[in-house]
Amino acid sequence: MLIPIVLSGGAGKRLWPVSRLLHPKPFIELDGESLLQKSLLRAQQLRGVREVLTVTTRELHYKTRDAYRSVRQPGLTLGYLLEPEGRNTAPAVAAAALVCAQRHPGAVLLFLTADHLIEDVAAFGAAVEKARTLAATQVVTFGLQPDRPETGYGYIQAEGSRVCRFVEKPDLATAERYLAEGTYLWNSGMICVRAEVLLEELGRYTPELLTQQRQTLAAAIVGNSDGDYEIEFRADAYQDVQPISIDHALLEKTSQAAVVACDLGWTDVGTWSTLATQLPADAEGNRVRGEVLLHGTRDCYVHATDRLVAAVGVQGLIIVDTPDALLVMDAGHADLIEQIIERLTAQGHASRLQHRTVHRPWGTYTVLETGIGFKIKRLCVNPGASLSLQMHHHRSEHWIVVDGTARITNGDQVSTIERNQSTYIPAGTVHKLGNPTAAPLVLIEVQSGPYLEEDDIVRFDEAAPANTPGQRP
């Protein structure tokens, strides 16, 4: 049995403002599908795959589940291993190996990154088949044939399938030498190994980490829903887990490393300049996404999200427009975006954390407009889902149904409203919103009051009396 394990997360820095802390690179769309969705599509097409495990954070769980919903194959089991926060790859790999070894002894694990692009899916499948043969006794990596002296990737020196050594990101002169020698491959970050072999090697080289992850799994919260499962680490049990990459923790130390050399049409979509190359260029070298008008403009990438963007008489720029943030950057200084991120983080700026559309277990909400004493949102409630029974001290809410049917608890009254109908929830009133149908519910929420932040909420345990505040996860 082959179990693909998708490692998904990120800090949302290099592709800001499209990527954010709560919308990192795996969720960026190319050709109508996110990088995360493309990862699942590739994984579930491999021979013998009946289950896919994703390691991500608790905050990204529902966003991940929503992304998978439209692309998963019928009958596929999805598992989620949820960290309180990312701890680099080694803790994630160790925990996933422990889970899979318990669920499916003898399974071969295929660790995949969720933020890379692979264009040649057939070549990917062939490389995985080669790796499965070696994975019975070895830790197999995937080395990519370099076509340029790249300084942003790690390298693997190889003789056939034998790994001679792993090397860090080189300077330009060293990268040029690696390319000329012809024995060096780019390190893709993907690994194929039998679960028991991986655990044996981790126990040999990083026993403390393996012991820690056994303990955190023993204290984890386990849930099941519709055949899928989720395992959530407790924050207090995870706080002492040290961040370390699987390369440093294991691959650079083990004598059991092997490599499959391959050419997959692979891209680490790590910068805006790299992402731009996925689009065709016009006669002036410009690449655009969205509604864009150009005049007298050369060698620019323009990314328009919700509105028209025009560029006149400029050259060599990256322009990225989102509803709440605009980036204008010289394409030759993409590395300086890190300084902008540091300043946004220091300011606690909202655009560092998330977009105006926020994912929740029940669906999404989008902030349309905010002013003094009011906030307007669009709520999309999934079929059969509902928000918790709750009350607000400082704000009233008006709900207008745009599409679908809403079941509303408003104090002691329960009612159903449909398209073009509305209701009013006064401040201090216990209320609940649900979607009782098999179609999405879309409504506009107008909040009014002196305080409109998300922490003005009291949730109630619905098993208790309605006037008794409770804590619900």
N, C-alpha and C positions, 0 to 999 in steps of 0.2 A: 504494500500500500504506500502510495506517495502522498504526503501531506504538505502542501505549500503553506508557508508561514509568511505572512505579509507584515513587514515592519513599517509602521506608518506613524508619522508625527512631524516634528520640525519646529523651528523657532519662528518661521514666517518672516525672515529678514531679507534675503537677497532678491526676492521678487515682490517686495512691498511696492505699491500699496494694494496689489491684488492679493498677495499672501499676507496673513496676519497670524498672531499667536493662536487664535481659534479658527483660523482658515489657512493652514500651512500649505506648502507646495503640492502635496498629494491631491488636494481638492481643486487645483487649477485645471480648467478645461482646455482641451485641444480637440478640435473637430467634433464638438458636441459631447465628448466624454472626458471625465477627469482622469488624471494620471492614476489615481487610486482605482477607478473603475476599469481602466485598461489593464491594471495589474491583476485584478480578479478575473477578467475575461481571459487573459493569457493562462492564468493558473488553472482554471477549471477546465480548460481544453486539453490539458496534459493527460496522458494515459494513466488510468488507475486512480484518478482523483475523485474522491467522494466527500472530502471534507477539507475546508480551508480555515486556518486559524489566523486571526489578525491581532497583532500586538499594537495597542495604541493607548491613549490616555482616557481617563474617565470623561473628561470634558469633550473629547472628540467621538465618543461612542455613538451617540445618536446621529451625529452627522455622517459617520462612517456607515452605520446601518441604513440610513436613507440613501446614501450613494450606491450601496450594493443592491438595493431593492429592485432596481430596474434592469440589472444586468446578470443577476445570479441565475444559474440553471436550475430547473426543477429537480428536486431530490438532493440537492447539494446541502450538506450541513455546514453551517457557519459558526465558528467559535470566536470569542473575543476575550483576550487577556488584557485587562485594564490596569495600567499603572497610575498612581496618583500624579506623577509627573515623569517625563522622560529621564532615563538614566544612561543614555547612550546604548550601544547595541549588545554588549556582553550580558548585562542582566536580563534583557529581553530574550536573548537567545537561550540562556540557561533556563529561564522559567518555561519557555515554550517547549524545550526538550523534555523537561520533567513532566509537563502536562501530557504531551504526546506519548511518551514512553509508558505512562500509566494507562492512557486510553487505548493505545494501539501498539502493544509490544512488537518490536521488530520493524516498525514503519521506517521508511526513508523520509527524511525531512528536507524540504527545499526552502531555504530562507531567501526571500525576495524583498527588494526595496520598493516602496510604493511611489517613489517620486522620480523614477527614471522612465525613459521612453525606449521601447524596443520595436523597431519597424518590421523586422523579418521574423515573424512569429514561427514560421516553419523551421528556420535555423535555430531558433530558441528551443523548440521541441526536440530537435535532433541533438543539441548540446546537452539537454537534460537527460536524454536517454544514455548518452556516453557517461555522464556523471553518475547515474544510478548504478552502472556496472562497477565503477570504482568505489562507490559510497559504502559498499559492504564492509570495508575495513579501513577506509581513509576519509579524511575531511577534505572534500573536493570544492575547489573554488573555480570561478569562471574568469578566464583572462581574455581580454578583448584585444584584437589586433589593432595596434595604434596606426593612425594615418597622418599624424603630425606630432611635433614635440610639445606635448601638453604638460603644463606645469601645475594644473589644478587637480590632477589625479594621482593616486598612489600606483605603484608598479609592482609586478611580479616577474622575477627572473626565473625562467623555466628551461628545462631540457626535456622535451617531450611532455609527458604528463607529470614529471617530477618538479616540485617547487624547489628552486635553489635558495631563494630568499624573497622576502617582502621588503620593499623600500618605500620611504615616505615621498611626499610630493617633492619633486626635484626643482632645481633652478633651470633656467632655459638651456644653458650649456650642457648640463647633465641630461636633460630630456632629449636634446639633439643627439647626444652620444648613445642613449638607450635606443633611439629610433634607428640609428645607423648600425648598431650591433645586431639588431634583429632577434635578440633572445629575451626581450622584455615585452610584457603585456600590461595593458591597463587593468587595474584591479576593479572589477565590477561591483564588489560588495555582496555578491550572491554566493551562497554556500549550499552544498548538497551533502548529506551525511546521515547514516543510520542513527537513530536516537540513542541507542545504547553506546555506540562508539563515541558520540559527542559527549555524553555524560562521563564516560571513562576518561576522556582527554581533559575535560573541565575539572574533574576530580583530581587529576594529576597536576595540572598547572595552576588552577585557581580554586582550590578546595574551599577557601573562605566564602567566595561568591556562591558556590554551589550550595553550601550549608545555609547561607542566608536565604537563598531562594526557596529551599525546601521549607524553611521556617515561615517565610512570608506566604507560601502557598497553603501551608497548614492552617494559617489564620485567615485565609481569603474568604470572601463572600461568593458563593456559587449560586448561579441562577440558571433556569432553563425556560425557553419559550418557543413553542412551535417547532420543536426539534433542534433548535439552535441552543447554544450555551454561552454563558459569560462567567468569567472568573475575575473578581475585582480585588486587588490588593488593598489592604487597609493602610491608610497614610502613616499611622504610628508604627506599623510593622515595616514600612518601606523607607523610613527616614535615614536609616544607617547604611542603606545600599549605596555603594560608591559608583559614580559614573565611570565607565571604562569601555572602550571599543572592543569588539570581538577580535580585531586584528592584534591589538596589544595584549589582550588577555590570553589568547590562545594561538591564533594562526602563526604569529611570529615565533612561537616557542615549540609547537608540536613537530615531531618528526614524521607525522602521518599525513602531512598536507600534500594534496595532488591538485592539478589544474587541468581544466579543459579549455584549450584555445579555441576561440570562436569569433565569428564576425556576424553580429546580430543587427546591425543598424542601430546601435545603442547610443543614447545621448543622456548625459546627466544634465537635466534642464536646470542649471544652477544660476544662470544670470539672464538678464533681459536680452542681452546680445545673443546668447545661445537660443533662447526661446524664439527670437525673431527669425532665426534661420529655418524654423519649421514652416515659414510662410514664403510664398513666391515673391520675388522682387520685381518691381516694375523697371522700366528702362532707365530710371534715374537712381536705381538702387534702394528705393523705398519699400518698406513692408508695412502693411496696415492690417488692423483687425477692428471691425466695427464700422460705423459711419464716419468716414474721414474725407476731407477735401484738402488737396495739396496744390501749391502753386510755387514754382521756383524753389523747390525743396529737393534735396539730395541726401541719400544714404541715411534716412531716418526710419525709426520704428515708431509707429503711432498706434496706441491701444485705446480705443474708445469703448466705453461700457454702455452708458445710458443716453448719451447725447452726441450731437455732432461735434467733432474736433477738427479745426482747420489749422494748417501750418503754412506759413508764407515766408519764403526767402530764408530758410534756415537749412543747416547742413549738419549731419553727424549727431543728431539728437535722439534720445529715447524719451517719448512722451507717453505717459500712462495715466489715463483719466478714470477715476471711480467716483461714485456718488458723493463721497465725503473726503477725498484726498486726490491731489494731482501731483504727479512726479514729472519734472522736466530735468533731464540729465544728459551731460555730454557722454556719448557712447564710449569714449576713451577713458572715462573715470568712473566706471561702474563700481569699483571697489569702495568708493567714498560713500556709498549708500549706508554702509555700516555706521558712519558717524551720524547720519540723520536718524537711524534707528535708536542709537544711544540717547540722543536728545529727546526723541518722542517717549522713550521708556522713562527717562528721568522726569519728564513732565507728567507722566501718567496719562498721556493723550489717548483718547478713545480709539483713534485710528490704528494704534499699535496692537490693540487687543482683538478686535473683531469688526466685521462689516455691519451695515445697518440691518441686514437680515441675520437673525439669530435662530439657531436650531434648538429645539426643545424635544423632550420625549413624545409630546403630542403632535408636533409639527414645527412650524416656523412663525416668527413674527418679524415684520420689517418696519422700522421707524421711518415714516414718510415726512413728518415735519414736527419740529419742536419750537415752542415759543413760551413767553411768560404766561404761566398758568394753564398751558395746554400741551398735549402731545397726541399725535395722530399715528396710529399703527395699522398695518394690514396683517391680519391673522389668518393662517392657513392651518386648519385642524385636520389631521389625517382621518380616514374612515374608521369609525369605531372608537376613536380616541377621545379623551376628555382632559380638561385641566383640573387641578385639585380644587376641592372645596376651600374657599378662601374669603378674606375680607381685607379692605384697605381703610386705614384710618383717615387719610388726608385727601384722597381723590375719589371722584365719581367717574363712572364709565358709561358711555353711550355705545351700543353695539348695533351696527347696520349690516344685515346679511346681503352680500353681493352675489353669492352663489352657494347653493346647497341648503341644508336644513340644520338648524341649531336647536338643541334641547338645553333650556336654561333654568337653573335654580336661582331664584331671586327672593331671598328671605324664605318665607314659608310657601311660596308659590313656585310650581314647576310648569313651564309652558314650552311650546314649540313654535319657532318662527322661521319663516322661509324668505326667499329672495324679495328684496324691497321692503321688508318689514324690519322693525327695530325695537329696542328695549332700553331702559335706563336703570342703572344700578347706583343708588345713592351711596355716598361714603358711609362706612360703618355697617353695611349690609352684607351678610354672608351670602355668597353666590358661587355658581359653578357653570361652566360652559362645556358642552359636549357635542359630539357629532354622532348621531345614532344611525347614520346611513352608510352605504358602501361607496359613496362618492365624497370627494374632498369638500370641506366647508371653508368658504372664504368670507371674511367679514372685515369691516372697518371699525376700529375701536378709537373713540375720541375720549381721551382722559382730560379731566379738568380739576383743578385744585391747587393749593399752595405748595404741595410737594409731590413730585411725580416719579421719583426714582424707584428702581426695582425692589429695593429693600423695604418699601412700605407695603408689606404683605404679611398676613397671618394665615397660615395654613391650618386646617382642621383635620383631625383624625376622624374619618367618617363613621367609624365604629362608636365614637363617643358623642355626647350631646353637642349640638351645633354651637353652643356658646362656650365650649371648652377648647382652648387652643391646643393643638398637638403638633408634633414634629414629624413630618413625612419626608422620606428621602427623595 
